[in-house]
């Protein structure tokens, strides 16, 4: 079974926990408590006929806790950057969060709470422009109404599957450790 590790990063109250709960358990809770330290859930997920063991890390969004969460970026293969379309400050914060993520990680951008479009402060065009400037796939989601939640996670799983990130210059791939083309001996 393939293992995939994903972390969600974004400002406080953008809906990271709600996105995870919707994807992993198909649940939504309006009264989610703030995440104060990194937590993760593990699920078996079938994508295109292949079972994946997915670990999804929920990170603290408050600035004072965020720096400790950045250590996770070296332990995961994929990152979902999340902002709230009704809070411009959460969108502005994405640039500094992105700067702390190794560029060899697979990354997507998510504008959450699309169900609150009447209160929108960040246009779809702004999200698209930012994503294009940084070569990131972009989704607007609603954890409450299940809009694009599964699609965004599956896109990231696909990116990790098709182009695994590197770690210290070594590409991470599935295998049995047996390489018949490997040279024998010392020189």
N, C-alpha and C positions, 0 to 999 in steps of 0.2 A: 504494500500500500504506500502510495506517495504521501509525503508529509509537506504541508505548506504552512508557513507562519506569516501572519499578516498583522500589522498594527495600524490602528486608527489614530491620527493626530489632528488636533484642531483646538481652537479656543474653548473655553468653558461654555457649557450650555448650547452647543451646536447640534447635539443629538447623536454623538458617537455611540453611547451606550444603547440608545434606541435603535440605531441601525444594526448593531450587532445582535441585539435581541430579536429584531424582526427577521434577520437573515438566519440565525441559528435556531430559533425556537418558534418563529412565526407569531411573536407576541409583541404587543405595544402597551406601554404603561406611561400614561401622561405625567405621573408623579415620580419620575426617576430621580434618585439622589445623585449628587455630584460624585464623580470618581476622584478620590484623593490620592490613590496610588495605582500603579499599573496592575491590572487583573487580566486573566485570560480564561477563555472557555475553549474546549476542544470538542469537535464534532467530526463524525464521518460524513462526508458529502460526496455524492455521486455527480460527476460532471462529465458529460459526453461518454458515458459508459465506464468511466474509471473512478474507483473509490479513492478519495483523498482524506487523510487525517488533517483537518484544518485546525490550527491554533490561532485564535483571534485575540489580540491584545487590545484592551481598552485602556487608554492612557489618560492621565489627569490633564485637564485643560487649563487649570489655573496656572498663571505664569510662575508662581513660586514653587510649584511641583513639577513643572514641565521639564526642566533641565535634567532631572533624574530619569525621566522617561526616554530621553534621547539615546541612552545606552541601548535601548531595545532595537534601535535602527540597525545595529550590527548583528542582531540575532534573528531578524526576520528577512524574508525574501521580498515581501511586498508591503506597501504603505498606501493607505487611503487618507488623503488630506481632506478634511471636512470643514466647511464653513456654513453658516446659517444665512440664507438669502435675505432674511429680515434684519440682519445686523452687519452693516458695512465694516465695523471694526473687526469682526471675525474674518472677513474676507481679506482685509488689509494685513492681518496677522499671518496669513498663509505664506507670504513671501519669506518672512523670517523663519518660519517653521521649515519650509522647504530647504533653506540654506543649511540646516542642521542634519539633513538626511543625505547619506552617501548616494551619489548619482548612479551607482550601479544597482540600486534597489529598483524594483518595478513599482511605479507610482501612478495613482490616478487621482483626479480631483473631483470632489463631490460637493455640490451646493445643496444642502439639505433644507427641509421644511418647505418644499415647493407647494404644499397644500395651503400655505399662508401667503399666496401670491399677492393678495391685496395689500399686504404690509411690506412688500418687497423693497429692499434698499440696494440690492445688487442685481443688475439685469443679467439675463441669460447671455447676452452678448459680451458683457464684461467677463463672466466666467469662461466663456469660450475663448475670448482673446487671451486671457491669462494662461489657459491650458495650451493653446497653440504656441504661445511664446516659450513655453517650457516643455513642449512636446509631450503633453500629458493627455490621456483620454479624459473626457469630462462627462459627468452625469449630473442632472438635477434629480433629487430623490425626495420622497416623502416616506419616512418610516411609519407614520400613522396610516397612510393609505396604500402602502406597499408599492409605491411607484418607483421603478428603476433600482430598487434595493438589490434584488437577486442579480439583476443584469450587471450592476457595478461590481459586485463581488466576483461573479463569474468572469467578467472581463479581466480582473486582476489575476485570477487563477489561470486563465488562458495565457496571459503575459508571462507568468512565472513558469508555466509548463513549456511554452514555446521558446523562451529565452531566459533560462535560469540565471540569477545574478551571480556575480563572482564574489569570492571572499579571499582577500589578500592575493588577488591575481589568479586564483584557481576557480574554474567554473564548477559549480555544484550541480551534479547530475545523479540520477538514480542509477544503480548498478550493483553488481555482486562483487566488485573489487577485483575481478579477474580480467586482466588485459593481456590477451595472447600476443599482441604486437610489441609488448614491452621488452626492452633489451635485458638480457641476463648478464650478470657479472658486474664489475665495478666501473669499467671504463668503456 
